[in-house]
Amino acid sequence: MIAIGTVIEDSMANSNVSIPIPTADVVFINGNVITVNRQNEVTEALAIRRGRILRVGARSFVEKTVGQQTKVIDLRGRALVPGFFDNHIHMTNSPQRYWLDCSYSTCPSITDIVEAVAARARAAKPGEWILGRGFQPARLAERRNPNRFDLDPVSPNNPVGISNRESMGWTFNTPGLRRIGVQDDTPDPPGGPMERDREGRPLGPMWDNTRTVFIHPNLPKYSVDDLVEGYRWIAGELNRCGVTTAFEAAIRNRAETLAWQRLRRGGLPSLRVVMGPYPVHGDRWDPHGTAGKIFDTGFTTGFGDMWFKLGALQIGIDGGVIGQSAALFEPYSNDPSGAWRGSFRVSQEIANDFMVEAQSNDWQTGLICHGDRGIQRALQAIAYGREQVTTHDLRHRLEHAYLWNPENMDRMAELGVIWNTQPILLEIMGREGVYAPWGDRARFAFPFRSLTNRGVIISGGSDWGVGVYNPLIGIDILVNHRFGPEENGEVLNSHEALTVLQAIRVYTYNGAYTSFEEQEKGSLEEGKLADLAVLSDNILAVPPTTIRDLKVDQTYVDGRMVYERVNEKLTGSAA
């Protein structure tokens, strides 16, 4: 039975029948409702009923749905936006928040990292792993990676492993190297370079495919309980930032999937999750081997429901930007040898074969690439797969992709590939991290406007635990195209900045489009899921350089309030 609220006495043509209007559960009035619809309309009111948007428009139109039990929220000029998407995040790394924090803000030098390791070693049992994350070689005082000679004196009885901010590069002490199976004469695996001393012995730093050959198989494994606790924590953090849907960018094992299923069975969650299986492990990809068995399951992109579904298969193409292993056409500007151009994690042949299998089995893909040469390889693979297998548009996407050239931009637009990028990396890399390795090529870094003007759809994410998971910071960077606050807001390529409405679309509608969900969410339109966020002010009216200072006052998922900022008068002034 439908609960009848207000009744409009509209007379239909040749009829005296009154039209019943369902009563809303929640109504927002006096706001700046940023719909992100096709016309980019901004209106003043919105009504929710049974998890869906009932009405959007003028206050007089929406208030007709108010009944005795309706909760009415006076926005007082604040912005109401679609729930944000984080379209590339590593929630499976949530247990790592207990690791040593070796980020620049905590450890600006190798000396600081060594002191942090020493303190942890004093409290650790002999043989117990000491794990950390977050260092950035280009920003450390010593401008290099820490190595075993730095770490061995303070941790002789404990294996130590520390990942860089991007998690694509690691460093180990000597016990750590031995624990992961690296000896003095161990060769580099394909696509997995290791830094060595003059005698050719591994120094500790290693990158890319060393993770799948040595590191991941030998580090302590997370239990399902660890992951459930971590997922609950990160879901709450994302809700606090207005995020209602997240794309988990690297589901690698059974425990990671079981943990999400346990949460799903435990009741309605506060976060919608799209999972990205990661079946390709460097040079070991084999469509008929273990990694390729995902195609034998019969599952495809989109399997699941609006809470928990399968998304794009992930494949790593080249190295990363923080560890300076991204594949470039020209050598790194700060490489002493003048020869280093980065590394590939897979050959062109492997990438091509993967795309053929994905096309044949109806899977969307996310190709992880960073440098201009890596982007080219990814685009060539997508083009090859489409040439070999004709099917409907699977909305293939490039993940990350920070350094471009005009040829790659044109090819991207021609192929209709989505750019699923993380603006926060501009701030994390900083001026030194951009200009030192790339030099004059930095003029093609983070080309948000250039690709938008070419018609490329851009979707935003955080790459947490690499980046910061607050989408408002990502929107700020899209709009201002500047380095972080500690660098006095220096702008990089101001012509690449987007408008505020364009930036909001990157984190809302475009996120939904990327996951084939734009008919259900991503904009505030009647009939769509009531996933939305109330901001602390009108994002369209504040100075653009202060967007990052905005807060999320409330977050709604499926029409339910899953977060409310405490100690604030949410119905008061937005000032």
ABEGO torsion letter per residue (X at the ends): XBBBBBBBABBBBGBABBBBBBBBABBBBGBBBBAGBAAGBBBABBBBBGGBBABBEBAAAAAAABBAABBBBBAGGBBBBBBBBBABBBAAAAAAAABBBABAAABABAAAAAAAAAAAAAABBBGBBBBBBGBBAAABAAGBBBBAAAAAAABAABBBBBBBAAGABBBBBAAAAAAAGBBAABBBBBGBBBBBBAAGBBAGBBBEAAAAAAAAAABBBBBAAAAAAAAAAAAAAAAAAGBABBBBABBABAAAAAAAAAAAAAEBBABBBBBBBBABBEAABBAABAAAAAAAAGBBBGBEBAABBBBBBBBBABBBAAAGABBBABBBAABAAGABAEBBABBAAAAAAAAAAAAAAGBBBBBBBABAAAAAAAAAAAAAAAAABBBBBAGBBBBGGABBBAAAAAAAAAAGBBBBBBAAAAAAAEAAAAAAAAEAAAAABGBAAAAAAAGBBBBBBAGOAABBABAAAAAAAAAAGBBBAAAGGBBBGAAABBBAAAAAAAABAAAAAAAGAAAABGBBBBGBBBBBBBBABBAAABBAAAAAABBBABBBBGGBBABBBBGBBAABBAX
